[in-house]
């Protein structure tokens, strides 16, 4: 089943009826040795050039690595590269995949900002070293695509949620769906502060999702509500200022989230999730937080 869905009326299946897919069991993180705000490519970076506290950023990154280790994940660490300060946001350069026969592949990104395009070759080399087949999208045919910044797997199912509007072209998902033989639910983003899907949409488990509703077009909200029984909503303040929705829930129960997201954290705990707060203030200067700072893979 490979097709792009852009309205609730097109969704003719239930989550339980979709093929299963195992959860990723490994985490890639890139050292923030060269992390800084050196340019402005999203609204959060304005006024932040040269403002990163490098020592604090290193401490924040180490604590996040420790968090994944404590959950029992294998954390692969890749060295940063001078001249690529945003390589630390390693969710963006590819979309990893595992098929029914456990063959591993990854679709490489076509990054929109010239300043970030050099990151893809670094991640491509690393992926190939891990035994992944790397696939590329034709830029003229498919347009821009920013990996797991915009393309997010449903929990334990072969269904992809794809954000578009600022960094990724909706037509990119036609080829992604074809390559992976997987349906894509395309969600339109309408607020440039939420330029990637992972800033406003966090899948928690098979039936639960955390969102910031105002980041989406109304038709996209309808699709989200059609397939999730439990839609937890973040406030504008916590979503925009604390990146509360740029959280990560790797196992369906433990949520890693920026510290201080009081309202969201209460809603998550009330829904039965275990909340683990992390400081990512230095990384938020560049427009990213917990989810952006890692790549889940098999």
N, C-alpha and C positions, 0 to 999 in steps of 0.2 A: 504494500500500500504506500505509494509515493505521490503526494499531492500537497499543495499549499492551501490552507484553510484561512479565510479572511472574514468569516462571519459565523455567528452561532448556528445559523440555519444549515451550514455546510457540515456541521459536526454530527455524524450519524453513528457514533460509537461511544462506548463507555470506557473509562480507564481500565477497568478490570478485564475488558475484552481485548486489550492490546497485548502483543507479545512481551514477555518479560525480558529484562536486561539486568545483568548484575551491577551492583554498585561499584564504583571505582574503589580501589583499595590502596592507592598510593597518592602522594601529594608532591608536586614540584613547587619549590619556592626559590626565588632569585635573590641573592644577597643585595642589600641596598647600598653597597659600597659607593656607587656613583649616583645614587638617587638625589635628585634636587628638582626644584621648579626652575627650568631654564627657558621656558617659552609659555605661551598661552594658547591652548587649543580647546579649553572648555571654560565655562563661567567661574568655576571654583578656583582656577589658577590665577585669576586677575588679582594683582596686588601681592602675589606670593613669590615672585621671582627672587631667588636668593635667600628666602626666609626659612628654609628647612634647617632644623637642628640635627646635624648628621648623627651625633651621639645618641640623641633621643630616638631618632628613627631606627638606629641599629638595635636599641633596647626593645622597642616596640616589636620589631620584626622577630627578634629572638624569643620573646614571650609567645608570639603566635606559633612559631615552630615548636616550642615546648608544648603548647596546647594540643597540637596534632599528635605529637609523640605520646602524650599522656592518654590520648584516646586509642592508641595502638596502631596508628598509621605509619607506614614507611614514608619518611620525608626525604626526598632527593633535593639536594641543594646545588644550585647552579651559580657560578660566579657572575657578578655584574660585569658590564662592559662599559668602559669609558666612552662617553658620547651618546649613550643610550640610557638616559636617566629613568625612563618609564618602563624599562625592561622588567623592573621589579613587579609590575602589574602583569604577571605571566598568565592570567586567564584570557588575555586578549589576542594572542598571536596564532591560535589554532583551535580546532574543535576535535578532540579525541573521540574515538568510537571503537566498540568491540562488537563483532557480529556473532551469529549463533554458533559458529565453529571456533570462536575465540581468536579469530584473526583481528589484529589491531591495526587501525589506520587513523590518520588525522587529516582533516581539511585545513590547509594553511590559510591565513588571513590575507586580505588585501587592505592594508591599513589606510585610512583616509588621510591622516596627517603625514606629510613628508618626514617630519621629525621622528616618527615612530616606524617607518617602513623598514629600516635596517634591523629591527628586532626579530623579524620573521625568519631570516636566515639563521640566526642564532638558535632559535627554538627548533627549526627544521633539522639542523645538525644534531641537536640533542635528541629529538624524537627518533631519528634514524639510528642513533646509537643505542636506543632502547628497543630497537627491533620493529618500529612502526613503519608502515608504508605511508608516505606523505603524498597528499593529493592537492592539486592547485586548481583554483577557479580562474577561468579566462576573464580578465578584467573588462574587456569590451563587452563580452556577452553577459556577465553576471554582475558587474559593478563591484562596489566595495563590500567587504565582509570582515567583521572584527571578532571572529572566534567566539569564545565563551563569555565575552563581554555582552554579546547579544544573543547567542544561541545556547539555550540551557536545556539539558535533558530532564524529562520528567523522572520522578523518583521510581526506579526499578522498572521502567517501561520504555519501549522503543517509540517514543514520541518526543518531538523537539518543539520547544517554544522559541520563536524567533522574533526579536525586536528589530524594528526598522524605523527610519525617519531622520536620523542624524548621522550615524556612523556606518550603518549597513543598509544596502539596497534591498528592497523587497524581492527583486528579481533574483538576487543571489540564492534565495531559498529554493528556487526551482531546481537549480543544479545540485544544491545540498541534498534536497529530498531525493533526487534521482540517484546520486552517488551512494547514499546510505539506505535507499529503499525504505524511507521512513516518512510519515506525514509530519508536516510542519504547521503549527498554529502561529500565524503571523500577527504580531501585536504592534500597533502603530503608536509610537512615542511622540508626544506633542509639547513637551517642555524641555528646553535645551539644558536645564540643570540636571535632567535625568536622561543623559545622552546615550547611555547603554541600558539594555534591559536589566542587567544585574544591579543597577542603582535603584530600581523600583519594583522588583519582582524576585522573590526568594522562595523557591520550592522547599517546603519543610518535610513533607512525606507524601505518600501517594494521594492523600485527600486534602492536604492543607498547604496553604500558600500565604506568604506575607507580602503585601503590596502597598504602594502609594498610589491611590486610585487616580488622582488628578494628573499623573504623568501619562495617562493613556487616553486614546480616543474612545468615545462611548462604545463603539462596536467591539473594541478589544476587551473592555470590561465585561461585556455580555459573554464573551467566549470564556474568560477566566471563571466567571461564576457558573457557567454551564458544566465545567469539568471538575471544579473543586467544591467539596462539601463545606469546607471551613476556610473562609477568606478573612485573614486578619489584616486590619488596615492600620497603617502608620499615619501619624499626624504630619502636617506640612513641616513643622519645626524639626521633628526627629528624623524625618526622611531627608530633608534638605540640609540641615545644619549638622546632624550627627550621623548621616549615612546609615541609618538604622536598617534599611532594607538591603543594603549591600552586605548582608550577613551570609553565613554559610551553615548549612545543616547536613553534614556528610552522611549521617547514619539514620536520619529520621527521628532523632530524639534529642541530640545535643546541638545547640545553636551557638555558634561563635558570632559575637556582635560587638560593635563599638560601644564602649562604656558610656553610661549616662542616659541610655534610651529607656527612661523610666516607664513610660506608658506602654511601649511595645513589649518591654520585658515582662511587665505584669500580665499582659494578654498572652504572651507565650507560655508563661508559667501556669496560668489558669487553664491553658489548653493542654497541659501535661508535658511541655518541653522543659529540658534542663538548659538554663541560660548560662553562658560563660562570657564574661565581659572582657574586652581587650581595648587598650588604648591604641588608636591608629591616627592620632591627631596630626602627626607630621605628614602622613600619607594623604590625609584628607585635603591638605593644601594643594595637592595635585589632582584631586577629584576622584580618589579611590579609597577603599577601606578593605575590610576583611575578605570579601569574596574576590575582589580584583587581585589580591596579593598571592593567590595560589592557583594551581591548575590541578584538578583531580584527574587521575588517569589510571589505566589498568596495567 
